[in-house]
């Protein structure tokens, strides 16, 4: 009996030692992200699946950082002394800042070291984060803007419910037929409405095939030194369209950002709006059976515009922690997050693009597309856009985007005319660029 007890204790001690050794070999990573609500729950599930598959080898701890702005501000504050995490989700307009900071480890280094097949990633999405043939971060939650419309309202107005408008001339024409007034003449349904959102300004510039900033749209060897939209006419066309819409009573102002427009569309107060592809699922859920939602390509300002859309959303950045084991583990985590199965799950839960090409062949993705056929518009729009319209990079993009919204509002409120608005907007953004460049020489 004593021998048996001794054997049992020895085995237990051996198991304990093995477990301890295994735990000591486990690499712990910290992942900062900015996804709340349903999106945050999807992140948690994906990380849980990764941890389950890598017990004893890698463990990822997630930390929600608030908004994209919050996350990049925290990175900026902490990066002066030490890298606060191993991988961080940063929005598209933080790309130039992250490159300039020198704190990031380009994922291209890991790709080259392993011989990873980058053709697995959608080329038009990877192109945004690629500068001088180097992919700096891995696309993750990617989106483009879409036009959403109320098919039921189209039918009632005698419009073809399968033919959405392609530009603002068509939007104005259709909006007149879609506008509904009560007996007193008060508008109870506007034909069109959109938020005052700086991202749209960037997209319309690209749809014209024009640059937002100089130095190859901020993608040259040197960073941007000034905006280009004032000299190439893009800003005048965009702001002129805003003024036309307001002056002609086509729209009512729905505030900065996009929450007001989204709420108005869901409630049926506007029949056409603009939103991200990532909003599709939430719109469908909130609208329910009230009306049928249709989708169309993001509209161009002018009928003869020949450009394309660029992606928004965010990507996964590896930080240069100097710890080789953690960096290798981070790369394994990133590869897991963009794997076809995980991207199919991410797409179904959130509405963001699957950034991995092979995802399109999975039954789970096909089932989601069958359930939400409107999403095919986003895929087609992405594939129809040439990579030359990949979008601009700018170190002070968050500030620039807010300035666009502020000055657009001044125009709408009648405080400035179009020309004065363009001049003032360009001047303020140029000042911000100059200060940033001088500070970071």
C-alpha positions in Angstrom: 0.0 0.0 0.0 2.8 2.4 0.9 4.6 1.6 -2.4 1.3 2.3 -4.3 0.8 5.6 -2.4 4.4 6.6 -3.1 3.9 5.8 -6.8 0.7 7.9 -6.9 2.5 10.8 -5.2 5.4 10.6 -7.6 3.1 10.6 -10.6 1.2 13.6 -9.1 4.4 15.5 -8.5 5.6 14.7 -12.1 2.3 16.0 -13.5 2.6 19.1 -11.4 6.2 19.7 -12.6 5.2 19.2 -16.2 2.3 21.6 -15.8 4.6 24.1 -14.2 7.2 23.7 -17.0 4.4 24.1 -19.6 3.1 27.3 -17.9 6.7 28.7 -17.7 7.0 28.2 -21.5 3.7 29.9 -22.2 4.0 33.3 -23.9 1.5 35.9 -22.7 0.5 38.7 -25.1 -1.6 41.8 -24.6 -4.0 42.8 -27.3 -5.5 46.3 -27.3 -8.7 46.8 -29.3 -11.5 49.3 -29.8 -14.5 47.1 -30.5 -17.5 47.4 -28.2 -20.9 45.8 -28.2 -21.5 42.9 -30.6 -18.1 43.5 -32.3 -16.4 43.3 -28.9 -18.1 40.0 -28.1 -16.9 38.6 -31.5 -13.3 39.6 -30.6 -13.6 37.9 -27.2 -14.8 34.7 -28.8 -12.0 34.7 -31.4 -9.4 35.3 -28.8 -10.9 32.5 -26.6 -10.7 30.1 -29.5 -7.1 31.0 -30.1 -6.2 30.6 -26.5 -7.9 27.2 -26.4 -6.0 26.0 -29.5 -2.7 27.2 -27.9 -2.9 26.1 -24.3 0.5 26.1 -22.7 2.1 27.9 -25.7 0.5 31.3 -26.1 -2.1 33.2 -24.1 -3.7 36.4 -25.4 -5.2 38.9 -22.9 -7.5 41.4 -24.5 -7.9 45.0 -23.2 -10.7 47.3 -24.6 -9.3 50.8 -25.0 -12.4 52.7 -25.9 -12.6 54.5 -29.2 -10.0 54.4 -32.0 -8.9 57.9 -30.9 -8.5 56.7 -27.3 -6.4 53.8 -28.4 -4.0 55.8 -30.5 -3.7 58.5 -27.8 -2.8 55.8 -25.3 -0.2 54.3 -27.6 1.3 57.8 -28.2 1.4 58.5 -24.4 2.9 55.1 -23.5 5.2 54.7 -26.4 7.6 57.3 -25.2 8.8 55.0 -22.5 7.7 51.4 -23.2 5.4 49.5 -25.5 2.2 48.9 -23.6 1.0 45.9 -25.6 2.1 43.4 -28.2 -0.6 44.0 -30.8 -3.0 46.9 -31.2 -6.0 47.6 -33.4 -5.6 51.1 -35.1 -8.0 52.8 -37.5 -7.0 53.4 -41.1 -6.3 57.1 -40.6 -3.7 56.3 -37.9 -1.5 54.5 -40.4 0.9 57.4 -41.2 1.3 58.2 -37.6 2.1 54.6 -36.7 4.7 54.4 -39.5 6.3 57.7 -38.5 6.4 56.8 -34.8 8.9 53.9 -35.4 7.2 51.9 -32.7 5.7 49.4 -35.0 7.3 46.2 -36.3 6.1 45.9 -40.0 4.3 42.7 -40.6 6.2 42.5 -43.8 9.2 41.5 -41.7 7.3 38.4 -40.5 5.9 37.7 -43.9 9.4 37.7 -45.5 11.0 35.7 -42.7 8.4 33.0 -43.0 7.6 33.1 -46.7 4.0 33.8 -45.9 1.7 33.8 -49.0 0.3 37.4 -49.0 -1.9 36.7 -52.0 -4.3 35.2 -49.4 -5.2 38.8 -48.4 -7.5 40.8 -50.6 -5.1 42.9 -52.7 -7.3 46.1 -52.6 -7.4 46.0 -48.9 -3.7 45.1 -48.3 -2.8 48.0 -50.7 -4.0 50.6 -48.2 -1.5 49.5 -45.6 1.4 49.0 -48.1 3.9 51.7 -48.6 7.0 51.2 -50.8 6.1 47.6 -51.2 6.1 47.0 -47.5 2.9 45.9 -45.6 3.1 47.7 -42.3 0.0 46.2 -40.6 -2.4 43.4 -41.2 -5.9 44.4 -42.3 -8.5 43.1 -40.0 -11.8 45.0 -39.8 -12.1 46.5 -43.2 -15.1 48.4 -44.7 -16.1 50.8 -47.5 -19.0 53.2 -47.6 -22.2 52.2 -49.3 -25.5 53.8 -50.3 -28.5 52.3 -48.4 -32.0 52.8 -49.6 -35.6 52.0 -48.7 -36.8 49.7 -51.4 -40.4 49.9 -50.1 -40.3 53.7 -50.4 -38.9 53.4 -53.9 -41.9 51.2 -55.0 -44.4 53.6 -53.5 -42.8 56.5 -55.3 -42.9 54.7 -58.6 -39.1 54.2 -58.7 -37.3 51.0 -59.7 -36.5 49.3 -56.4 -33.5 47.6 -58.0 -31.9 50.7 -59.4 -30.2 52.9 -56.7 -28.8 56.3 -57.6 -25.1 56.4 -58.8 -24.3 60.1 -58.3 -25.8 63.2 -56.7 -27.6 64.3 -59.8 -29.6 61.1 -59.6 -30.0 61.4 -55.8 -31.5 64.8 -56.1 -33.9 63.7 -58.9 -35.0 60.6 -56.9 -35.2 62.5 -53.6 -37.8 64.9 -55.0 -40.1 61.9 -55.8 -39.4 60.2 -52.4 -40.1 63.3 -50.3 -43.4 63.0 -48.4 -45.2 66.0 -46.8 -48.2 66.1 -44.6 -51.3 68.3 -45.2 -49.6 71.4 -43.7 -46.6 71.0 -46.0 -44.3 69.7 -43.4 -41.8 67.1 -44.6 -42.3 63.8 -42.8 -40.0 61.8 -45.1 -37.0 63.3 -46.8 -35.8 61.5 -50.0 -32.2 61.6 -48.9 -30.2 62.3 -45.8 -26.6 61.9 -44.7 -24.3 62.6 -41.8 -21.6 65.3 -41.9 -18.8 62.7 -41.7 -15.2 63.5 -42.7 -14.6 60.0 -44.0 -17.1 60.7 -46.8 -15.2 63.8 -47.9 -12.1 61.6 -48.3 -14.1 59.0 -50.3 -15.6 61.6 -52.6 -12.1 62.9 -53.4 -11.0 59.4 -54.3 -14.2 58.9 -56.3 -13.1 61.9 -58.4 -9.8 60.2 -58.9 -8.1 63.2 -57.1 -5.6 63.4 -54.3 -6.4 64.6 -50.8 -2.8 65.6 -50.0 0.5 66.1 -51.9 3.5 63.7 -52.2 1.6 61.0 -54.0 -1.4 61.3 -51.7 0.9 61.0 -48.6 2.4 57.7 -49.9 5.7 59.1 -51.2 9.1 58.8 -49.7 8.4 62.0 -47.8 5.1 62.6 -45.9 2.5 65.0 -47.0 3.3 68.7 -46.7 -0.1 70.2 -47.6 -3.6 69.3 -48.8 -4.3 69.0 -52.5 -8.1 69.2 -52.5 -8.2 73.0 -52.6 -6.1 73.2 -55.7 -7.5 70.3 -57.6 -11.1 71.4 -57.1 -12.3 68.3 -55.1 -13.3 70.3 -52.0 -15.2 72.9 -54.0 -17.2 70.2 -55.7 -18.0 68.4 -52.5 -18.9 71.5 -50.4 -20.8 72.9 -53.4 -22.9 69.7 -53.4 -23.6 70.1 -49.7 -24.8 73.7 -50.3 -27.0 72.6 -53.2 -28.7 69.9 -51.1 -29.4 72.3 -48.2 -30.4 75.3 -50.3 -32.8 73.2 -52.5 -34.4 71.6 -49.4 -33.4 68.1 -50.5 -32.1 67.2 -47.0 -32.3 68.3 -43.5 -29.0 68.6 -41.5 -28.5 65.5 -39.4 -25.4 66.6 -37.5 -21.7 65.6 -37.4 -20.8 61.9 -37.5 -23.3 59.4 -38.7 -25.5 58.4 -35.8 -28.3 60.9 -36.7 -28.5 59.7 -40.3 -28.5 56.1 -39.2 -31.4 56.7 -36.8 -33.4 58.7 -39.3 -33.0 55.9 -41.9 -34.1 53.2 -39.5 -37.2 55.2 -38.4 -38.1 55.8 -42.1 -37.6 59.6 -41.9 -35.1 59.4 -44.8 -35.3 57.0 -47.8 -31.7 57.1 -48.9 -28.6 57.4 -46.8 -24.8 56.7 -46.7 -23.1 54.4 -44.2 -20.3 51.9 -43.8 -20.6 48.4 -45.0 -20.0 47.4 -41.4 -23.4 49.0 -40.6 -25.4 46.6 -42.8 -26.2 44.0 -40.2 -27.2 46.5 -37.5 -29.4 48.3 -40.0 -31.1 45.1 -41.1 -31.7 44.1 -37.5 -33.1 47.5 -36.4 -35.3 48.0 -39.5 -36.7 44.4 -39.2 -39.9 44.0 -41.3 -40.6 47.8 -41.4 -39.2 48.0 -45.0 -36.8 46.2 -47.3 -33.2 47.6 -47.5 -31.3 47.9 -50.7 -27.7 48.7 -51.2 -25.8 50.5 -54.0 -22.2 51.7 -54.7 -21.1 54.8 -52.8 -22.3 57.7 -55.0 -20.0 60.0 -56.8 -20.3 63.8 -56.6 -20.3 64.2 -60.4 -21.8 61.9 -63.1 -18.4 61.7 -64.9 -16.2 60.9 -61.9 -13.9 58.0 -62.6 -12.2 57.1 -59.3 -13.0 54.6 -56.6 -13.5 54.0 -52.9 -10.8 53.2 -50.4 -11.2 51.0 -47.3 -11.8 52.2 -43.8 -11.9 50.3 -40.6 -8.8 49.1 -38.9 -5.8 46.8 -38.9 -3.6 44.9 -36.5 -0.2 46.5 -35.7 2.6 44.6 -34.1 4.6 46.7 -31.7 8.4 46.5 -31.5 8.7 45.1 -28.0 12.2 43.8 -28.5 11.1 40.4 -27.2 11.5 37.9 -30.1 9.4 35.2 -28.4 6.5 37.6 -28.0 6.8 38.9 -31.5 6.7 35.4 -33.0 3.7 34.6 -30.8 2.0 37.8 -31.9 2.5 36.8 -35.6 0.8 33.5 -34.9 -2.1 35.3 -33.3 -2.5 37.7 -36.2 -2.4 34.8 -38.7 -5.2 33.1 -36.7 -7.3 36.2 -36.7 -7.2 36.5 -40.5 -7.6 32.8 -41.2 -10.6 31.9 -43.4 -12.7 30.3 -40.7 -12.2 33.2 -38.3 -12.8 35.8 -41.0 -16.1 34.0 -42.0 -17.2 34.2 -38.3 -16.1 37.9 -38.1 -18.0 38.8 -41.2 -21.1 37.0 -40.1 -21.1 38.7 -36.6 -20.1 42.2 -37.6 -20.6 42.9 -41.4 -16.9 43.8 -41.9 -15.2 42.4 -45.0 -13.5 39.0 -44.8 -10.0 40.2 -45.7 -8.9 36.7 -46.7 -9.7 35.6 -50.2 -10.3 31.9 -49.3 -13.1 32.9 -46.9 -15.4 33.3 -49.9 -15.2 29.5 -50.6 -16.4 28.5 -47.1 -20.0 27.3 -46.6 -20.3 29.6 -43.5 -19.6 32.7 -45.7 -21.8 31.6 -48.5 -24.6 31.0 -46.0 -24.2 34.5 -44.6 -24.2 36.0 -48.2 -27.4 34.1 -48.9 -29.0 35.4 -45.8 -27.8 39.0 -46.4 -27.6 39.4 -50.2 -27.2 43.2 -49.8 -23.6 42.5 -48.7 -22.6 41.4 -52.2 -22.7 45.1 -53.2 -19.8 45.8 -50.9 -17.7 42.9 -52.3 -18.4 44.0 -55.9 -17.6 47.6 -55.2 -14.3 46.6 -53.6 -13.4 44.4 -56.6 -14.4 47.1 -59.1 -12.1 49.7 -57.6 -8.6 49.9 -59.0 -5.8 49.8 -56.4 -4.6 53.2 -57.7 -7.5 54.7 -55.7 -6.1 53.1 -52.5 -6.6 56.3 -50.4 -4.4 58.9 -48.8 -2.1 58.8 -45.8 -1.8 61.8 -43.4 -0.2 62.1 -40.0 -2.8 64.4 -38.7 -5.8 62.7 -40.3 -7.9 62.5 -37.1 -7.6 66.3 -36.7 -8.2 66.9 -40.4 -11.4 64.8 -40.4 -12.8 66.8 -37.5 -11.9 70.1 -39.3 -13.7 68.9 -42.4 -16.9 68.3 -40.3 -16.5 71.6 -38.5 -16.2 73.7 -41.6 -18.9 71.8 -43.5 -21.2 72.7 -40.6 -20.2 76.4 -40.9 -21.1 76.2 -44.6 -24.4 74.6 -43.8 -25.2 77.2 -41.2 -24.6 80.0 -43.6 -21.5 81.3 -41.8 -19.3 81.0 -44.8 -19.7 80.5 -48.6 -18.1 77.6 -50.5 -14.9 79.4 -51.6 -14.2 80.8 -48.1 -14.9 77.4 -46.5 -12.4 75.7 -48.9 -9.7 78.3 -48.1 -10.2 78.2 -44.4 -10.3 74.4 -44.2 -7.2 74.0 -46.3 -5.4 76.6 -44.2 -6.1 74.9 -40.9 -5.2 71.4 -42.0 -2.0 72.8 -43.6 -1.1 74.4 -40.4 -1.6 71.2 -38.5 0.6 69.3 -41.1 3.3 71.9 -40.8 3.4 71.7 -37.0 3.5 67.9 -37.0 6.3 67.8 -39.6 8.4 70.3 -37.8 7.9 68.5 -34.5 8.8 65.1 -36.0 11.8 66.1 -38.2 
